[in-house]
């Protein structure tokens, strides 16, 4: 891979291999190099550079600063969506990505995909979530907040591993609540009628929490905390 003219050299690590490019002021760079797509991380400034605008052999590279995913896990009805809205106000340049919409898109495929009671079981869902999040960060940088229940360890490993493979930091939080309080929340949610769907995931959540989930995330007990304060805790933990 080539190097640019003599300006301050920043070492960029990223696909397909490490290259040296000049990043004047770590802002926008025009450097001669072969075609190179996707995110890369600058070792010197710890920024994320998105390679774009390929014109006559020249790439413009935008250094966005650190990018990350904040994944809010936990069972249905625990308050992930509400918390994500409060968190968005506390984290600079944050966007909310509803990964459930990816599942809804797959549900609209005709003829339909093989029957399942959960779109997460469809193998395309996990890599499509990863790729959508990656493309969002490639395009706008910043932080993506994903409020999404994932209770199957294999599925979480696929998603987490896929994001980290692209050099994206993943902050995984589980919003926990005592079972009796959770069931009361489900039945008294002002935006939804009592939900059998939500109730049926309480036991699988408890099983996952004991087996693997709480060991692979930062757990925040929301039993006696409103979403606004939960969001503050998360913002403080990510700095």
WODALIN-V563006 format. One record per run of one state. SS is the DSSP state (hx for helix, st for strand, lp for the rest). FROM is the first residue (numbers start at 0). LEN is the number of residues. If there is no record, write none. Layout:
# WODALIN-V563006
SS;FROM;LEN + SS;FROM;LEN
This chain:
# WODALIN-V563006
lp;0;8 + st;8;6 + lp;14;4 + st;18;4 + lp;22;1 + hx;23;3 + lp;26;1 + st;27;5 + lp;32;5 + st;37;5 + lp;42;5 + st;47;8 + lp;55;2 + st;57;8 + lp;65;2 + st;67;6 + lp;73;6 + hx;79;11 + lp;90;3 + st;93;3 + lp;96;3 + hx;99;8 + lp;107;11 + hx;118;3 + lp;121;1 + hx;122;18 + lp;140;2 + st;142;5 + lp;147;5 + hx;152;13 + lp;165;3 + st;168;8 + lp;176;2 + hx;178;10 + lp;188;7 + hx;195;16 + lp;211;1 + hx;212;4 + lp;216;1 + st;217;4 + lp;221;5 + hx;226;12 + lp;238;1
